[in-house]
Amino acid sequence: MELLILDAIVKGILVGLFMAISVGPTLFAVIKYSLNFSYKAGLAFVLGVSVSDFLFVVLANIAAVWLEYLRPYEKYIAYGGSALLMIMGLTTLLKKQKNTQPGASPAIVTNGQYFKIWLSGFLVNSLNPGALITWLGAATLVAHTAISYRIVLFATCLIIILSVDFSKVFLAEKIKRFLTIRRIVYVQRFSGICLFLIGLTIFITTFINTRPNSHPGKSRIDKILSKPVE
């Protein structure tokens, strides 16, 4: 029993690190919100992503059959996600940057704005076809295991992802203090370009891909979960 729990923890850590460290829209969106507002805005975005991941995990384990019905609509989900990312990227690029001194008092953000930032994190992750495919694939691979094993594995995975995302927020806040006004503008524009390019890449690959169920991340997750921990 202890070996099984250890196996679940180790695999949860590996899957969590892979998903958290993988370069994606979350990283650049966190930079965008942290630099534009404060670390609280970055945390709001990360929590939106985390809630989306949690719902994917719950649905994938409880209602995997229901999620399978979403597979024919993966392209439409991907189009929606790519459009959202491109809009966020263009908004960051075209928005006139305020000439504020680094380290000055952060912009005041209302509860309504925090909710919008949280919702954008939730939608960015929910409309990411890679997240859907990865979580569903992981749940399918461990569907034969005991429920306690799955709880430990996915709980560990979600904790690792959330911890790494939190570290991204505070790292962006730390870096912000040492940036000049011009460099902050450059970083914001760079994150906007990255968000737009990620969205455009998802759109193009979805449009030309004849096998929407294939995803490079899924094959790596398969190797992690199928390999026994020694």
Residue pairs with C-beta under 8 A, 6 or more apart in sequence:
4 146
4 149
5 148
5 149
5 152
6 229
7 149
7 228
7 229
8 149
8 150
8 152
8 153
8 156
9 152
9 153
9 156
10 229
11 153
11 224
11 225
11 229
12 152
12 153
12 154
12 155
12 156
12 157
12 160
13 156
13 157
13 160
14 224
15 138
15 153
15 157
15 221
15 224
15 225
16 156
16 157
16 158
16 159
16 160
16 161
16 164
17 160
17 164
18 217
18 220
18 221
18 224
19 134
19 157
19 161
19 217
20 160
20 161
20 163
20 164
20 165
21 164
22 217
24 128
24 130
24 198
25 85
25 88
25 124
25 128
25 195
25 198
25 199
26 45
26 46
26 49
26 121
26 124
26 125
26 165
26 168
27 168
28 191
28 192
28 194
28 195
28 198
29 45
29 88
29 120
29 121
29 124
29 191
29 195
30 42
30 45
30 46
30 165
30 168
30 169
30 172
31 168
31 172
31 187
31 188
31 191
32 88
32 92
32 188
32 191
32 192
32 195
33 41
33 42
33 44
33 45
33 117
34 41
34 42
34 169
34 172
34 173
34 176
35 172
35 176
35 184
35 187
35 188
35 191
36 107
36 188
37 106
37 107
37 109
37 117
38 106
38 107
38 109
38 173
39 169
39 170
39 172
39 173
40 109
40 114
41 109
41 113
41 114
41 117
42 168
42 169
42 172
42 173
43 166
43 169
44 114
44 115
44 117
44 118
44 121
45 117
45 118
45 120
45 121
46 121
46 162
46 165
46 166
46 168
46 169
47 118
47 121
48 117
48 118
48 119
48 120
48 121
48 122
48 123
48 124
48 125
49 121
49 122
49 124
49 125
49 165
50 158
50 161
50 162
50 165
51 122
52 121
52 122
52 123
52 125
52 126
52 131
53 125
53 131
53 135
53 158
53 161
54 158
55 126
56 126
56 131
56 132
56 135
56 136
57 135
57 139
57 154
57 157
57 158
59 66
59 67
60 67
60 135
60 136
60 138
60 139
60 140
61 139
61 143
61 150
61 154
64 136
64 139
64 140
64 143
67 132
67 136
68 136
70 77
70 132
71 212
71 213
74 129
74 132
74 133
74 212
74 213
75 206
75 212
77 127
77 129
77 132
78 127
78 129
78 202
78 203
78 206
78 212
79 203
79 206
80 127
81 123
81 124
81 126
81 127
81 128
81 129
81 199
81 202
82 199
82 200
82 201
82 202
82 203
82 206
83 199
83 203
84 120
84 123
84 124
84 127
84 199
85 124
85 195
85 196
85 198
85 199
85 202
86 195
86 196
86 199
86 200
86 203
87 199
88 120
88 124
88 192
88 195
88 196
88 199
89 192
89 193
89 194
89 195
89 196
89 197
89 198
89 199
90 192
90 196
91 192
92 188
92 189
92 191
92 192
92 195
93 189
93 192
93 193
93 196
97 184
97 185
97 188
98 107
99 181
100 181
101 181
102 176
102 177
102 178
102 179
102 180
102 181
102 184
103 176
103 177
109 117
125 131
128 202
129 202
129 206
129 212
129 215
130 215
130 217
133 213
133 215
133 217
133 218
134 215
134 217
134 218
134 221
137 218
137 221
137 222
138 154
138 157
138 221
138 225
139 150
141 221
141 222
141 225
141 226
142 149
142 150
142 153
142 225
176 184
179 187
206 212
